[in-house]
C-alpha cells in the first residue's frame, strides 16, 4: 500500500513543491487549498507522476472543514502517514496599521490552521501509534522582523503549541513524530499575495532559496523524523543569533524595514487574506535571478542538540570548577557560630 501524505496550502509555492516531492517519492498525495481551479491543476500534475492524488477545497481556519477533508483522504487514499501544515497568510504593514480583523485572520490561518490540521491528523495517527506531523514555520517565527507582526506572532504560537503537544505525546507514549521546519526567504508567489498596506512591493531579502530545497527538507523530515529542521544558512544564523544576542538582532532587524520594500506598488495589495488571488503561478515567484542553487543546505536538530548539550556540559563543568575554590575560601573566612538544627521540610509530591 502506498504511503499517504497531506499538504495544506499545496497548490502554489512551497506547498506545491512539497506535494510534487512526495509524489516523486511514490507517496499518494492529498492537497487542501481554497482555489478549486488550482486544486484541479495540482491534482492533474501529481497524477502525471503515476500516484493517486486528491485535492479538497477547504479553508484551514475552519476546523470542521479540515476534519471532513482528513476523513475523506483516509477513505479515498488510505491511512495518512504524513501531514504537512503549510497554509499561510500574512499582512505587510506596521503593527499599528494592521486591523483587528486582519490580525484575527492571519492568526486563524497561520496558527489555528496548523492546530486544526495537527489535531485532525492526530485523531487518526494516535490510535495507530505512528505518523508524522510537520509544521512549516520560518526563521522570523523565532527572530521576528518589522512589518510582519501578525505573521511572526502566529508562527511563534505554532512553536509553543507544538512543543507543548510533543511533551503530551511523550507522556502518553504516543509514537507520532512532530517536526517544525524553519524556512529562510524563498522564491514563491506569496510575496505578491500578501496583503500589503505599505504602498510598496514586497522584496525578499538575500539570500533567496529555491522552494524545491524546502520541499526536499520536508520530505526528509517525513522519512527521517527530527524535532526541527533548519533550511538555509540564513535560518541557522537567525535562530542561533536570537539565542545568543537577541538585543543586537533587535537593532539589526530594524534595518530590515527598507530591505523588504521595493520602489513600485504591489500587484495585489489586498492579497489572498480573505480570498484566493486568481491565477496558477505554480511553484516559483519573481526572484528567479537571485535564487541560490538547489542543493542540500539544511541543518537538523540532531546535530544542533548534540552541539548545545556538549557546550552546556562544558559550561557547567567550568562553573563547578570555579565555584569549588570560592566556596572553600568563603567557608574558611566565615566566623564559626552555633546554629539551630533546621527541621526537615516535607518532600514535594
Backbone torsions as a table, in degrees:
resi	resn	phi	psi	omega
1	UNK	NA	137.5	178.6
2	UNK	-68.5	145.7	170.5
3	UNK	-72.5	149.6	-176.4
4	UNK	-118.4	129.7	175.1
5	UNK	-120.5	144.1	174.9
6	UNK	-118.8	134.6	179.7
7	UNK	-125.4	120.8	174.7
8	UNK	-87.1	149.2	-174.7
9	UNK	60.7	40.8	-169.6
10	UNK	-97.0	19.2	-177.2
11	UNK	-108.0	2.5	179.0
12	UNK	-158.1	158.8	172.3
13	UNK	58.1	-137.0	-176.9
14	UNK	-61.5	-39.1	-180.0
15	UNK	-61.5	-43.4	-179.8
16	UNK	-70.1	-40.2	176.5
17	UNK	-61.6	-36.9	179.3
18	UNK	-68.8	-42.9	177.2
19	UNK	-58.9	-42.6	178.1
20	UNK	-63.1	-42.1	-178.3
21	UNK	-61.7	-43.1	177.3
22	UNK	-63.4	-42.8	-179.0
23	UNK	-63.9	-42.7	178.5
24	UNK	-63.0	-28.3	178.4
25	UNK	-84.5	2.1	175.4
26	UNK	93.6	7.6	178.3
27	UNK	-80.3	146.2	163.9
28	UNK	-75.4	142.3	-170.7
29	UNK	-126.8	129.2	169.8
30	UNK	-107.0	140.1	-177.2
31	UNK	-127.3	133.5	173.1
32	UNK	-113.7	129.2	175.5
33	UNK	-160.8	175.3	-175.7
34	UNK	-95.1	-30.0	-171.6
35	UNK	-88.3	112.7	-177.1
36	UNK	-60.8	-37.4	-178.0
37	UNK	-65.2	-44.1	178.5
38	UNK	-68.5	-31.1	175.9
39	UNK	-62.8	-45.3	179.9
40	UNK	-64.2	-40.1	178.8
41	UNK	-63.4	-42.4	179.8
42	UNK	-66.3	-43.0	176.8
43	UNK	-55.5	-49.6	-177.6
44	UNK	-62.0	-40.5	179.5
45	UNK	-64.0	-43.0	-179.3
46	UNK	-67.2	-35.8	-179.3
47	UNK	-69.5	-23.0	174.8
48	UNK	-67.1	-16.2	177.1
49	UNK	-91.7	12.7	172.9
50	UNK	64.8	37.8	174.5
51	UNK	-128.7	153.0	173.0
52	UNK	-65.4	140.6	179.6
53	UNK	-143.3	143.4	179.9
54	UNK	-143.8	123.3	175.2
55	UNK	-105.8	133.4	-179.5
56	UNK	-124.8	127.4	178.2
57	UNK	-78.2	117.7	178.9
58	UNK	-160.6	153.0	174.8
59	UNK	-99.1	121.9	-176.2
60	UNK	-64.9	-16.0	176.0
61	UNK	-70.9	-14.7	-179.7
62	UNK	-98.2	102.3	-175.8
63	UNK	-59.6	-38.9	179.7
64	UNK	-64.1	-40.2	179.3
65	UNK	-66.8	-38.4	178.4
66	UNK	-66.3	-41.2	178.4
67	UNK	-63.6	-41.9	179.0
68	UNK	-65.1	-39.3	178.2
69	UNK	-64.2	-42.0	179.6
70	UNK	-61.5	-42.0	178.9
71	UNK	-62.7	-40.5	-179.7
72	UNK	-69.2	-39.8	177.0
73	UNK	-57.5	-43.0	-178.0
74	UNK	-68.5	-35.6	178.6
75	UNK	-67.4	-42.0	-170.9
76	UNK	-96.7	-26.7	-178.0
77	UNK	-110.2	-31.3	-178.0
78	UNK	122.3	-178.3	-177.9
79	UNK	-60.4	131.0	-179.0
80	UNK	-76.3	124.1	179.9
81	UNK	-102.9	-28.4	178.6
82	UNK	-137.0	134.0	177.5
83	UNK	-125.9	124.7	-177.6
84	UNK	-112.4	115.6	177.9
85	UNK	-91.0	99.8	-173.3
86	UNK	-118.3	-21.6	-174.6
87	UNK	-56.7	139.7	-179.2
88	UNK	-149.7	161.5	173.0
89	UNK	-152.5	151.9	-177.2
90	UNK	-153.6	167.9	175.8
91	UNK	-129.5	130.2	176.6
92	UNK	-101.0	107.6	-176.8
93	UNK	-175.5	155.4	170.0
94	UNK	-58.8	149.4	-172.8
95	UNK	-55.5	-39.3	-175.5
96	UNK	-74.2	-11.0	178.5
97	UNK	-97.4	-5.6	177.0
98	UNK	-83.2	128.8	-176.8
99	UNK	-78.8	159.6	175.7
100	UNK	-56.0	-37.7	179.6
101	UNK	-65.5	-36.7	179.1
102	UNK	-70.3	-42.2	175.6
103	UNK	-59.0	-43.4	-178.4
104	UNK	-63.1	-43.8	-176.6
105	UNK	-67.5	-44.3	177.4
106	UNK	-59.3	-42.3	179.5
107	UNK	-64.6	-40.5	-179.7
108	UNK	-63.7	-36.3	-177.8
109	UNK	-86.0	-55.0	-169.8
110	UNK	-78.8	-24.3	176.3
111	UNK	-108.9	-62.9	-176.6
112	UNK	-64.0	-30.3	175.6
113	UNK	-59.0	-38.7	178.0
114	UNK	-73.0	-35.2	175.2
115	UNK	-63.1	-47.2	-179.1
116	UNK	-61.0	-45.0	179.1
117	UNK	-64.3	-42.4	180.0
118	UNK	-60.8	-47.2	-177.1
119	UNK	-69.2	-37.4	176.5
120	UNK	-62.4	-42.3	178.0
121	UNK	-67.0	-42.0	-175.3
122	UNK	-65.6	-34.2	178.3
123	UNK	-59.7	-27.1	-179.4
124	UNK	-96.3	-34.9	-176.3
125	UNK	-79.2	-39.3	-174.6
126	UNK	-58.9	-45.2	178.5
127	UNK	-62.6	-27.9	178.2
128	UNK	-86.1	-11.9	178.9
129	UNK	59.9	40.3	175.1
130	UNK	-163.0	159.0	176.8
131	UNK	139.1	166.1	179.5
132	UNK	-131.0	131.5	173.6
133	UNK	-119.4	125.2	-173.4
134	UNK	-120.7	120.6	178.8
135	UNK	-96.4	125.3	175.5
136	UNK	-88.2	117.9	179.5
137	UNK	-124.4	-159.6	-173.2
138	UNK	-149.9	155.9	173.3
139	UNK	-57.2	-31.4	179.8
140	UNK	-80.5	0.7	167.8
141	UNK	-79.3	-15.3	176.6
142	UNK	-107.2	-47.1	177.7
143	UNK	-112.9	97.1	-172.8
144	UNK	-65.2	154.9	-179.5
145	UNK	-121.8	152.8	175.3
146	UNK	-65.6	157.5	178.7
147	UNK	72.4	3.3	-176.6
148	UNK	-134.5	37.9	-174.4
149	UNK	-61.9	-40.0	-178.0
150	UNK	-65.0	-46.0	-177.9
151	UNK	-70.0	-44.5	179.4
152	UNK	-60.8	-41.0	178.5
153	UNK	-63.7	-41.1	180.0
154	UNK	-65.5	-42.0	-178.7
155	UNK	-70.3	-33.6	174.5
156	UNK	-64.6	-36.3	177.5
157	UNK	-65.4	-37.5	177.5
158	UNK	-59.2	-41.6	-179.9
159	UNK	-62.4	-45.9	179.4
160	UNK	-63.3	-43.3	178.5
161	UNK	-61.1	-46.0	-176.2
162	UNK	-66.4	-42.2	178.7
163	UNK	-63.4	-40.9	178.5
164	UNK	-64.6	-46.0	-180.0
165	UNK	-64.0	-38.6	179.4
166	UNK	-59.2	-42.3	178.6
167	UNK	-63.6	-38.2	179.0
168	UNK	-66.1	-41.2	179.5
169	UNK	-65.1	-39.1	176.6
170	UNK	-63.7	-41.4	178.7
171	UNK	-61.2	-40.6	-176.1
172	UNK	-86.4	-4.7	-179.0
173	UNK	71.1	27.4	179.5
174	UNK	-89.5	122.4	-174.8
175	UNK	-93.2	57.6	171.1
176	UNK	-109.1	124.5	-175.2
177	UNK	-87.7	138.0	176.0
178	UNK	-115.2	128.2	179.0
179	UNK	-128.3	136.7	170.6
180	UNK	-108.9	124.6	178.6
181	UNK	-103.8	118.7	-178.9
182	UNK	-98.7	125.6	-172.3
183	UNK	-109.1	154.5	172.4
184	UNK	-90.9	-163.8	170.4
185	UNK	-67.7	130.3	-173.4
186	UNK	-129.9	143.2	-177.8
187	UNK	-78.0	84.1	179.6
188	UNK	-128.1	166.1	177.5
189	UNK	-66.9	-10.7	-174.2
190	UNK	-59.5	-28.7	-179.7
191	UNK	-64.2	-25.1	175.7
192	UNK	-96.2	-6.3	-176.9
193	UNK	-104.5	-9.9	178.9
194	UNK	-69.0	140.9	170.6
195	UNK	-65.0	128.5	-170.1
196	UNK	-127.6	115.1	-179.4
197	UNK	-102.3	6.7	-176.8
198	UNK	-85.6	-18.1	-175.3
199	UNK	80.1	2.6	-178.3
200	UNK	-129.6	140.2	-177.7
201	UNK	-60.7	143.9	179.5
202	UNK	-80.6	137.4	176.5
203	UNK	-109.2	156.1	173.4
204	UNK	-99.1	119.5	179.4
205	UNK	-69.2	142.4	178.3
206	UNK	-65.9	150.5	-4.4
207	UNK	-81.5	148.0	178.6
208	UNK	-106.0	134.7	-174.6
209	UNK	-112.9	158.4	180.0
210	UNK	-75.0	134.8	177.7
211	UNK	-57.2	-28.1	-177.9
212	UNK	-68.2	-29.4	174.6
213	UNK	-64.1	-42.4	177.7
214	UNK	-63.8	-42.2	179.0
215	UNK	-61.6	-40.6	177.7
216	UNK	-62.0	-38.3	179.1
217	UNK	-66.5	-37.9	178.4
218	UNK	-66.5	-44.6	177.5
219	UNK	-61.2	-40.9	176.7
220	UNK	-57.7	-45.4	-179.3
221	UNK	-65.0	-33.3	178.9
222	UNK	-69.6	-32.4	-176.7
223	UNK	-98.8	-15.5	-179.8
224	UNK	-138.8	84.1	-170.9
225	UNK	-54.3	132.5	175.5
226	UNK	-137.0	152.7	177.5
227	UNK	-66.0	-45.4	179.6
228	UNK	-140.8	152.8	170.7
229	UNK	-132.3	128.7	176.0
230	UNK	-104.4	125.3	-179.2
231	UNK	-104.8	127.1	177.5
232	UNK	83.4	141.7	-177.9
233	UNK	-64.8	-29.5	-179.6
234	UNK	-65.1	-33.9	176.5
235	UNK	-66.0	-45.4	178.3
236	UNK	-59.4	-40.7	179.4
237	UNK	-63.5	-40.1	-179.6
238	UNK	-67.1	-45.9	-177.3
239	UNK	-66.3	-46.6	-179.0
240	UNK	-69.3	-39.8	178.1
241	UNK	-62.2	-39.8	178.9
242	UNK	-64.8	-34.5	179.4
243	UNK	-72.8	-32.2	-173.2
244	UNK	-95.4	-44.4	-173.1
245	UNK	-141.4	67.1	-176.5
246	UNK	-62.8	-35.1	179.8
247	UNK	-64.1	-41.2	177.4
248	UNK	-62.9	-40.6	179.3
249	UNK	-69.2	-27.4	174.4
250	UNK	-57.3	-46.0	-179.1
251	UNK	-68.1	-40.7	179.4
252	UNK	-65.3	-39.7	-178.4
253	UNK	-62.8	-29.2	177.9
254	UNK	-58.6	-29.2	179.1
255	UNK	-74.6	-15.3	-178.7
256	UNK	-73.5	-11.3	179.7
257	UNK	-55.5	-59.5	-178.0
258	UNK	-71.1	-31.5	-178.3
259	UNK	-64.9	-19.2	-178.7
260	UNK	-91.4	-4.7	-171.8
261	UNK	-121.5	138.8	176.9
262	UNK	-95.8	-166.1	-174.0
263	UNK	-113.1	19.4	175.2
264	UNK	-137.2	165.9	-176.3
265	UNK	-68.7	152.5	176.6
266	UNK	-69.4	145.4	-177.3
267	UNK	-71.3	-29.6	-179.3
268	UNK	-135.3	76.0	-173.4
269	UNK	-60.4	-28.3	177.7
270	UNK	-78.6	-21.5	174.8
271	UNK	65.6	-164.2	-177.9
272	UNK	-106.5	24.8	-173.7
273	UNK	-60.6	-46.4	-177.3
274	UNK	-111.0	-13.6	178.6
275	UNK	-153.3	149.4	-179.6
276	UNK	-63.1	147.7	170.5
277	UNK	-80.1	131.8	-178.6
278	UNK	-62.1	156.0	176.1
279	UNK	108.6	167.3	-178.2
280	UNK	-134.1	81.1	-175.8
281	UNK	-76.7	-12.0	-179.7
282	UNK	81.1	-134.0	-172.0
283	UNK	-92.9	-40.5	-165.3
284	UNK	-96.1	150.7	174.3
285	UNK	-96.7	-151.6	-172.9
286	UNK	-102.6	13.8	-175.8
287	UNK	-107.0	28.7	-172.7
288	UNK	-54.7	-37.8	-176.3
289	UNK	-71.0	-13.7	-177.4
290	UNK	-108.5	2.9	-172.6
291	UNK	-76.1	135.4	174.1
292	UNK	-66.4	146.2	178.1
293	UNK	-58.1	144.7	178.1
294	UNK	-70.2	118.0	176.3
295	UNK	-159.3	169.0	-178.1
296	UNK	-72.7	105.3	179.1
297	UNK	-139.6	71.7	173.8
298	UNK	-147.1	152.1	-179.1
299	UNK	-113.9	141.7	178.9
300	UNK	-109.5	160.2	-176.6
301	UNK	-68.8	-16.1	177.5
302	UNK	-58.7	-46.7	179.7
303	UNK	-75.3	-39.9	-179.7
304	UNK	-62.0	-45.7	-178.3
305	UNK	-63.5	-39.1	178.8
306	UNK	-63.3	-42.0	180.0
307	UNK	-65.7	-44.6	-179.8
308	UNK	-64.0	-43.9	179.9
309	UNK	-61.9	-42.3	178.6
310	UNK	-63.4	-43.8	179.5
311	UNK	-64.8	-40.2	179.1
312	UNK	-64.7	-41.6	179.7
313	UNK	-63.0	-43.9	178.3
314	UNK	-63.6	-39.6	178.6
315	UNK	-63.4	-43.0	179.7
316	UNK	-65.9	-39.8	177.4
317	UNK	-62.7	-41.0	178.4
318	UNK	-63.6	-43.3	178.4
319	UNK	-63.4	-40.9	179.4
320	UNK	-63.5	-41.0	179.6
321	UNK	-63.9	-36.6	178.0
322	UNK	-74.4	-36.4	-174.2
323	UNK	-71.5	-33.2	-175.4
324	UNK	-58.9	-53.3	179.5
325	UNK	-66.3	-31.9	177.8
326	UNK	-63.2	-43.3	178.5
327	UNK	-65.2	-38.1	180.0
328	UNK	-63.7	-47.3	179.7
329	UNK	-63.9	-40.3	179.2
330	UNK	-63.4	-38.7	179.5
331	UNK	-66.9	-37.9	179.5
332	UNK	-69.7	-34.0	-177.4
333	UNK	-80.6	-23.3	-175.5
334	UNK	-74.2	139.6	177.6
335	UNK	-68.9	143.8	177.6
336	UNK	-79.4	137.5	177.7
337	UNK	-150.6	152.1	179.0
338	UNK	-77.3	136.9	178.6
339	UNK	-128.8	145.5	176.6
340	UNK	-70.7	144.1	179.0
341	UNK	-68.0	127.3	-178.7
342	UNK	-75.7	141.1	176.4
343	UNK	-70.7	151.2	175.9
344	UNK	-68.7	137.2	174.5
345	UNK	-87.6	145.2	177.5
346	UNK	-63.1	143.4	178.9
347	UNK	-67.0	140.1	174.8
348	UNK	-73.1	141.4	-179.4
349	UNK	-112.1	NA	NA
